[in-house]
């Protein structure tokens, strides 16, 4: 006997809660299995799952209960209103990074108006920043870099899926960008200190790429390298936007104030009131 949507939902929510996992994943899994929107699911809670749906739901629920991220099970995550393919090779896009993109779009419009601009996304991962910026800013010519060829494969698929025109280059940080000058440079680099691993969720530690999470020098090494290399490739006016760890604000701000003594450095908090972004305007 198969369950109704409501019965399946409540049973999985209880199991997830018992394991201290995200109960919201139950709804996302049911959306995937039934191919219904959230609104349709809510309207059809009394509907019975088909035998095929029930078997698929049970199989995927077992994976979910091991701590595997729901995004890896269904193969995608939404970012800025668009679906992005995700895999074990890229960091799952987060809501905080949407705020980085939103802030960069707003500041770019003020700095450059409708003029064409050259934009780089360093360490693109899934391509979420690069693809979104290109689609939201019509005159942006966007290039995205990553040291991981596997990540670039995912990013290229996301650009194609979302009909974005992005150039992808493999290489370490800003190295592939050295022969050009850039109006806007964005990055969400690895910024978690290695000593923080013990306090992190196993869902993240066991399933997301460590080279996209952790960095030396208490998570600051890549910001230091960017502060050293970006001055030679930035145009004036120019904009740099970086996502940071919530305890790194003053340290990263000082690195970029030293690199751009005449730049306007802004430390911005996320929706939860935590330091999350650094914007550097170069004039």
Backbone torsions as a table, in degrees:
resi	resn	phi	psi	omega
1	UNK	NA	130.8	-180.0
2	UNK	-91.5	158.6	-178.4
3	UNK	-90.1	161.8	167.7
4	UNK	-76.4	165.6	177.1
5	UNK	-56.8	-42.9	-178.5
6	UNK	-63.1	-43.8	-179.9
7	UNK	-64.2	-43.6	179.5
8	UNK	-63.3	-42.0	-179.2
9	UNK	-62.2	-51.0	-176.4
10	UNK	-65.1	-37.8	-179.8
11	UNK	-65.2	-43.8	-179.2
12	UNK	-70.8	-38.3	177.0
13	UNK	-58.2	-41.2	-179.6
14	UNK	-66.0	-40.6	179.0
15	UNK	-66.6	-40.8	178.8
16	UNK	-65.1	-43.0	179.5
17	UNK	-62.6	-38.1	-179.7
18	UNK	-63.5	-31.5	178.7
19	UNK	-95.0	6.7	-179.3
20	UNK	58.4	39.6	175.1
21	UNK	-105.7	167.1	-174.6
22	UNK	-67.7	112.9	-178.0
23	UNK	-69.6	-22.2	179.3
24	UNK	-64.2	-19.9	180.0
25	UNK	-64.4	-25.1	180.0
26	UNK	-62.6	-42.5	-179.7
27	UNK	-67.4	-41.7	179.9
28	UNK	-62.8	-38.1	179.2
29	UNK	-67.2	-40.3	178.0
30	UNK	-66.6	-36.6	174.8
31	UNK	-59.0	-42.0	-179.1
32	UNK	-66.6	-46.8	-175.3
33	UNK	-69.0	-40.6	-176.7
34	UNK	-89.4	-14.3	-175.1
35	UNK	58.0	35.7	176.6
36	UNK	-109.4	150.9	172.1
37	UNK	-73.5	166.1	178.7
38	UNK	-59.2	-41.5	-179.8
39	UNK	-62.9	-41.6	179.5
40	UNK	-66.7	-39.6	178.1
41	UNK	-61.0	-45.1	-179.7
42	UNK	-62.4	-33.7	179.4
43	UNK	-76.0	-22.5	-173.1
44	UNK	-113.9	28.6	-175.2
45	UNK	-59.0	-28.4	-179.3
46	UNK	-84.5	-7.0	-179.4
47	UNK	-69.0	143.7	179.7
48	UNK	-88.3	135.5	174.6
49	UNK	-66.5	142.6	175.0
50	UNK	-68.5	165.9	179.5
51	UNK	-60.1	-42.1	179.7
52	UNK	-64.4	-44.7	179.2
53	UNK	-62.5	-41.0	-178.9
54	UNK	-64.3	-42.7	178.5
55	UNK	-64.8	-44.0	179.4
56	UNK	-64.3	-41.9	-179.9
57	UNK	-62.4	-43.5	179.5
58	UNK	-63.9	-42.5	-179.1
59	UNK	-63.5	-46.2	-178.2
60	UNK	-74.0	-31.2	175.8
61	UNK	-61.1	-39.9	179.0
62	UNK	-61.1	-40.2	176.4
63	UNK	-64.5	-43.9	-178.4
64	UNK	-61.2	-38.2	-177.2
65	UNK	-73.2	-11.0	173.2
66	UNK	-80.6	-8.8	-177.0
67	UNK	101.5	0.7	177.6
68	UNK	-64.3	133.2	-177.8
69	UNK	-61.2	140.9	178.7
70	UNK	-58.4	-33.1	-179.5
71	UNK	-63.9	-35.4	177.8
72	UNK	-73.5	-29.2	-180.0
73	UNK	-73.9	-43.6	-179.4
74	UNK	-91.3	-12.6	172.2
75	UNK	85.9	10.0	-178.8
76	UNK	-158.1	163.1	172.7
77	UNK	-142.0	147.8	178.9
78	UNK	-89.7	138.7	-179.5
79	UNK	-145.4	121.7	179.5
80	UNK	54.1	36.8	175.7
81	UNK	83.3	10.2	-179.4
82	UNK	-129.4	151.1	179.5
83	UNK	-88.2	130.5	178.4
84	UNK	-120.2	134.2	174.5
85	UNK	-66.7	137.1	174.7
86	UNK	-131.3	156.7	178.5
87	UNK	-152.7	-178.3	178.4
88	UNK	-65.5	-12.1	-176.3
89	UNK	-89.1	-7.4	-177.5
90	UNK	-136.0	154.4	174.7
91	UNK	-70.2	138.0	176.1
92	UNK	-68.2	125.4	-179.6
93	UNK	-58.6	139.3	-178.3
94	UNK	-113.7	161.3	-179.5
95	UNK	-63.0	-34.7	180.0
96	UNK	-60.9	-33.7	-179.4
97	UNK	-72.1	-28.5	172.0
98	UNK	-59.4	-36.9	179.2
99	UNK	-67.6	-35.4	175.0
100	UNK	-61.4	-46.7	179.8
101	UNK	-62.8	-45.7	-179.9
102	UNK	-59.4	-44.7	179.0
103	UNK	-64.3	-39.0	179.8
104	UNK	-68.4	-39.5	177.8
105	UNK	-62.5	-45.3	-179.2
106	UNK	-62.3	-46.5	-177.8
107	UNK	-70.7	-34.2	178.1
108	UNK	-66.0	-40.1	178.4
109	UNK	-62.1	-38.3	178.8
110	UNK	-70.1	-38.8	-176.6
111	UNK	-77.2	-39.7	-168.9
112	UNK	-116.6	-8.6	-178.6
113	UNK	59.8	-131.7	-179.6
114	UNK	-99.2	10.7	-178.1
115	UNK	-70.8	147.5	174.8
116	UNK	-62.0	140.1	180.0
117	UNK	-134.0	151.4	176.1
118	UNK	-98.4	120.2	-173.6
119	UNK	-121.4	136.6	176.1
120	UNK	-123.4	139.7	174.0
121	UNK	-116.6	112.3	-174.8
122	UNK	-95.0	124.3	-176.9
123	UNK	75.7	55.6	-166.6
124	UNK	-68.2	-27.6	-179.2
125	UNK	60.7	-119.0	-179.8
126	UNK	-70.0	-12.3	-176.8
127	UNK	87.5	7.2	-173.3
128	UNK	-59.3	-43.9	-178.8
129	UNK	-67.1	-50.1	-176.2
130	UNK	-61.7	-48.4	-178.3
131	UNK	-63.3	-45.1	-178.1
132	UNK	-64.1	-45.6	-178.8
133	UNK	-61.4	-43.3	-178.8
134	UNK	-63.5	-39.1	-178.7
135	UNK	-74.9	-30.0	-177.0
136	UNK	-88.9	-19.3	-176.9
137	UNK	-123.7	96.4	-166.1
138	UNK	-61.0	-28.4	-178.1
139	UNK	-98.8	19.0	179.1
140	UNK	-91.8	127.7	171.5
141	UNK	-100.6	109.0	-166.5
142	UNK	-107.4	133.3	172.8
143	UNK	-121.1	136.7	-179.3
144	UNK	-124.8	138.2	180.0
145	UNK	-120.0	154.6	170.6
146	UNK	-159.8	147.5	178.1
147	UNK	-77.8	-18.5	-175.8
148	UNK	-97.0	119.0	176.9
149	UNK	-66.4	-34.1	178.2
150	UNK	-63.1	-40.8	177.4
151	UNK	-65.1	-41.5	179.9
152	UNK	-63.0	-32.8	176.5
153	UNK	-62.4	-43.2	177.3
154	UNK	-65.3	-43.8	-178.1
155	UNK	-62.9	-40.6	177.9
156	UNK	-62.5	-40.4	178.6
157	UNK	-63.4	-38.6	179.3
158	UNK	-69.6	-35.7	176.0
159	UNK	-64.3	-43.6	179.4
160	UNK	-65.5	-43.5	-178.5
161	UNK	-61.5	-37.7	-176.7
162	UNK	-99.7	8.5	175.5
163	UNK	58.5	45.8	178.3
164	UNK	-107.2	143.5	178.5
165	UNK	-99.0	99.7	-178.3
166	UNK	-130.8	136.6	173.6
167	UNK	-92.6	130.6	-178.5
168	UNK	-112.3	133.3	-179.8
169	UNK	-130.6	137.2	177.9
170	UNK	-92.3	136.3	177.1
171	UNK	162.3	172.1	-175.1
172	UNK	-87.1	119.8	176.9
173	UNK	49.3	-125.0	-174.2
174	UNK	-86.4	0.1	-175.6
175	UNK	-54.1	-43.3	-179.7
176	UNK	-69.8	-9.8	-175.7
177	UNK	-100.3	-0.1	-166.8
178	UNK	-65.2	-21.1	-176.0
179	UNK	-90.6	4.5	-179.4
180	UNK	-130.8	171.5	173.5
181	UNK	-114.3	146.7	-169.3
182	UNK	-127.1	138.0	175.9
183	UNK	-79.9	-40.4	-177.0
184	UNK	-133.8	131.9	172.4
185	UNK	-126.0	127.2	179.6
186	UNK	-121.8	150.4	176.8
187	UNK	-161.5	141.2	168.8
188	UNK	-122.2	77.5	-173.8
189	UNK	-78.4	166.8	170.9
190	UNK	-58.2	130.2	-176.6
191	UNK	-139.6	11.7	-179.9
192	UNK	-91.2	129.0	177.4
193	UNK	-68.0	146.1	-176.9
194	UNK	-60.2	-29.8	-178.3
195	UNK	-74.9	-6.6	179.4
196	UNK	-89.0	-8.2	-174.5
197	UNK	-58.1	-37.5	-175.4
198	UNK	-65.3	-19.2	-178.6
199	UNK	-99.6	4.5	-175.5
200	UNK	-93.6	157.6	178.6
201	UNK	-65.2	140.4	177.5
202	UNK	-65.6	-26.1	177.4
203	UNK	-60.8	-38.1	177.1
204	UNK	-79.0	-50.4	-174.6
205	UNK	-61.1	-39.4	-173.4
206	UNK	-86.6	-13.5	-170.2
207	UNK	-129.1	-14.6	179.7
208	UNK	-107.1	149.5	-173.0
209	UNK	-65.9	125.1	-176.7
210	UNK	-65.2	-28.3	179.4
211	UNK	-72.9	-8.8	174.2
212	UNK	-101.1	-2.5	-177.4
213	UNK	-110.5	-47.9	-166.4
214	UNK	-105.6	148.6	177.5
215	UNK	-146.2	151.4	179.2
216	UNK	-71.7	179.0	179.3
217	UNK	55.9	45.2	-179.0
218	UNK	58.2	33.9	177.5
219	UNK	86.4	3.1	-172.6
220	UNK	-100.9	-7.4	-170.4
221	UNK	-59.5	-39.5	-176.6
222	UNK	-74.5	-30.8	174.0
223	UNK	-65.8	-39.4	178.0
224	UNK	-62.3	-44.1	179.8
225	UNK	-65.5	-39.2	177.6
226	UNK	-65.7	-40.5	178.5
227	UNK	-63.5	-29.7	179.3
228	UNK	-77.9	-34.2	-171.5
229	UNK	-98.7	-27.8	-174.1
230	UNK	-70.1	-32.4	-178.0
231	UNK	-54.6	-32.7	-176.5
232	UNK	-79.9	-11.4	-176.4
233	UNK	-119.0	2.6	-178.7
234	UNK	-91.2	140.6	172.4
235	UNK	-83.4	168.2	171.3
236	UNK	-122.9	124.7	-3.7
237	UNK	-69.4	160.5	179.2
238	UNK	-151.1	165.0	-178.4
239	UNK	-139.4	131.6	171.6
240	UNK	-117.4	132.3	177.3
241	UNK	-129.5	126.7	-175.8
242	UNK	-130.8	137.6	167.4
243	UNK	-85.8	143.0	-176.1
244	UNK	-135.4	163.7	170.4
245	UNK	-72.3	150.5	-169.7
246	UNK	-68.0	-12.9	176.9
247	UNK	-103.9	6.0	-172.6
248	UNK	-103.9	1.8	-170.8
249	UNK	-53.8	-55.7	-175.7
250	UNK	-66.9	-36.4	-179.6
251	UNK	-66.0	-46.6	-179.4
252	UNK	-69.6	-38.9	177.1
253	UNK	-57.7	-42.8	-179.7
254	UNK	-67.5	-38.9	177.5
255	UNK	-57.7	-43.3	-176.4
256	UNK	-82.2	-26.1	173.6
257	UNK	-67.5	-36.9	176.3
258	UNK	-68.2	-37.9	-178.1
259	UNK	-74.0	-33.0	-178.8
260	UNK	-128.2	77.1	-174.3
261	UNK	-56.3	-28.5	-179.6
262	UNK	-99.4	3.2	-179.2
263	UNK	-77.7	155.3	175.6
264	UNK	-97.9	108.7	-175.2
265	UNK	-99.3	127.5	-177.0
266	UNK	-124.6	125.1	175.3
267	UNK	-96.9	121.3	-172.4
268	UNK	-119.2	137.3	178.1
269	UNK	-89.8	155.2	176.5
270	UNK	-86.6	-176.0	-176.1
271	UNK	-64.5	-16.8	178.5
272	UNK	-95.3	7.7	177.5
273	UNK	77.9	18.8	179.2
274	UNK	-106.1	142.6	174.3
275	UNK	-56.8	125.7	-172.9
276	UNK	-141.4	-18.8	-176.1
277	UNK	-139.8	146.0	168.9
278	UNK	-119.1	127.7	172.2
279	UNK	-116.7	132.0	178.8
280	UNK	-120.9	113.3	177.0
281	UNK	-97.8	125.3	-177.1
282	UNK	-109.0	124.3	-177.7
283	UNK	-126.7	NA	NA
